[in-house]
Every structure is written in C-alpha cells, then in structure tokens.
Amino acid sequence: MLDLVLAVAHHLLIFALAGVLTAELVMLRPGLDAGGLRRIAGIDIWYGLLAGLILAVGFSRAIFAAKGWDYYSHNLFFWGKLAAFALIGILSIWPTMGYLRWRRAGSVPDDGQVAGLRRYLWAQVLLFPLLLIFAAAMARGYGELG
C-alpha cells in the first residue's frame, strides 16, 4: 500500500508543478502591474514548495517503495530524471530572483525584463517532458547499469 500512496502522491505533485509553471508563464506578460506581480510571486512560492515535496516523496519512493534503492540507483534514466529536475530547478532561480527584486524595489518590470524571464520559464517548460520520458523508460526497466 505504501508503494501506491507514494506513487500517487509523486504523480499528483508533478502535475501540480506543471500547472504552477504554466500559470507563471501565462501570467508573466508585458504590461505586468503590481497586483499581477504579487500573484506571480505567490504562485512562485508554491513552485518551490511543490519541488521540495516532489524530492521528498520521490526519494521516499525510491528508498521505501516496492522496487527499492538498488533498482533506482543503478538506472541511467533515474539519474537522467534527477539531472533534468535539477536543471529545471536551477532555471527557476532567475524568475524567483526577478520577482523578489521587483517586489523589494516596489516597481514593476519593463517589457524587456518580462521577456527575459519568460525565456527561463519556456526553457523549464521545454525540459519538463524529459521527466515524463525518463520516468516511463525507467518504470519499464530501461537504463539499467550493470
């Protein structure tokens, strides 16, 4: 039963993260006002919380669930999935820092600043499918090392 609970939680959290990322991308538009910036910054907090929960549940799943750590630690797609997740997380730093900087300054970004941060969001969106591809390959036993 633990395996099922962790798998369901992990999948729901991943899809929630995709939804939050999509919301940020849709809301970060030229002409952003102070209210919109406040909403995006609030959504971005959820992005970070969800990412942390995904890591906690994902590692719990890898360690305590049916297949166990030996299965995952010797799988190339597991490490690829973690690398893709880490890269997405690194790319998320720039938007977060931008939102914080704009809020501290009490200003709204100009259209060029918005366009710059949208590139980081799009890069995350484009990398996101790798998580699903690597997970599907891993679940079917592909990528086993040794």
C-alpha positions in Angstrom: 0.0 0.0 0.0 2.9 2.4 0.8 4.1 2.0 -2.8 0.7 3.0 -4.2 0.4 6.0 -1.9 3.8 7.3 -2.7 3.4 6.7 -6.5 0.0 8.6 -6.5 1.4 11.5 -4.4 4.5 11.7 -6.6 2.4 11.9 -9.8 -0.1 14.4 -8.4 2.8 16.6 -7.2 4.5 16.5 -10.6 1.3 17.5 -12.4 0.7 20.3 -9.8 4.2 21.6 -10.5 3.4 21.6 -14.2 0.2 23.6 -13.5 2.1 26.1 -11.4 4.8 26.5 -14.1 2.1 27.0 -16.7 0.3 29.6 -14.5 3.6 31.6 -14.1 4.2 31.5 -17.9 0.6 32.7 -18.6 0.7 35.4 -16.0 4.1 36.8 -16.8 3.2 39.1 -19.7 4.2 42.5 -20.9 2.4 45.2 -19.0 2.6 43.4 -15.7 1.2 45.5 -12.9 1.9 45.4 -9.1 -1.1 43.1 -8.4 0.0 40.7 -11.1 3.5 40.7 -9.8 2.2 39.9 -6.3 0.1 37.0 -7.6 3.0 35.6 -9.6 5.3 35.8 -6.6 2.7 33.9 -4.6 2.5 31.2 -7.2 6.2 31.0 -7.3 6.3 30.2 -3.6 4.1 27.2 -4.5 6.5 26.2 -7.2 9.3 25.9 -4.7 7.2 24.1 -2.1 6.0 21.6 -4.7 9.5 21.0 -5.9 10.7 20.2 -2.4 7.7 17.9 -1.8 8.5 16.1 -5.1 12.0 15.5 -4.0 10.9 14.2 -0.5 8.2 11.9 -1.9 10.4 10.8 -4.8 13.3 9.8 -2.7 10.9 8.1 -0.2 9.5 6.2 -3.1 12.9 5.2 -4.3 14.1 4.1 -0.9 11.0 2.6 0.8 8.7 1.5 -2.0 8.4 -1.8 -4.0 11.5 -1.5 -6.2 13.9 -0.1 -3.6 17.0 1.9 -3.9 19.1 -0.7 -5.6 16.8 -0.6 -8.6 16.8 3.2 -8.9 20.5 3.9 -8.0 21.6 1.6 -10.9 19.4 3.1 -13.5 20.6 5.7 -16.0 17.1 7.1 -16.6 16.7 7.7 -12.8 19.9 9.8 -12.8 18.7 11.5 -16.0 15.4 12.3 -14.5 17.2 13.8 -11.4 19.5 15.8 -13.7 16.6 17.2 -15.7 14.8 18.1 -12.4 17.9 19.8 -11.1 18.3 21.8 -14.3 14.7 22.9 -14.2 15.2 23.9 -10.6 18.3 25.9 -11.5 16.5 27.6 -14.3 13.7 28.5 -11.9 16.1 30.6 -9.8 16.2 33.5 -12.2 12.4 34.1 -12.3 12.3 33.8 -8.5 15.1 36.3 -8.0 13.4 38.7 -10.5 10.1 38.6 -8.7 11.9 39.2 -5.4 14.0 42.1 -6.8 10.9 43.8 -8.3 8.8 43.4 -5.2 11.6 44.7 -2.9 12.1 47.7 -5.3 8.4 48.3 -5.3 8.5 48.5 -9.1 7.0 46.6 -11.9 9.2 45.2 -14.7 9.5 46.7 -18.1 8.6 44.6 -21.1 12.3 43.7 -21.8 12.7 42.3 -18.2 9.5 40.3 -18.6 10.7 38.8 -21.9 14.0 37.9 -20.3 12.3 35.9 -17.5 9.8 34.3 -19.9 12.8 32.7 -21.6 13.7 30.9 -18.4 10.1 29.8 -17.9 10.0 28.5 -21.5 13.2 26.6 -21.0 11.7 24.9 -18.0 8.6 24.0 -20.0 10.7 22.5 -22.8 12.7 20.4 -20.3 9.7 19.2 -18.4 8.7 16.4 -20.8 12.1 14.8 -20.1 10.9 14.0 -16.6 7.9 12.0 -18.0 10.0 10.3 -20.7 12.7 9.2 -18.3 10.1 8.0 -15.7 8.4 5.9 -18.4 11.6 4.4 -19.6 12.8 3.7 -16.0 9.5 2.1 -15.0 9.8 -0.4 -17.9 13.3 -1.4 -16.9 15.3 0.5 -19.5 18.6 2.2 -18.5 19.8 -0.4 -16.0 23.5 0.0 -15.3 25.5 -3.2 -14.9 
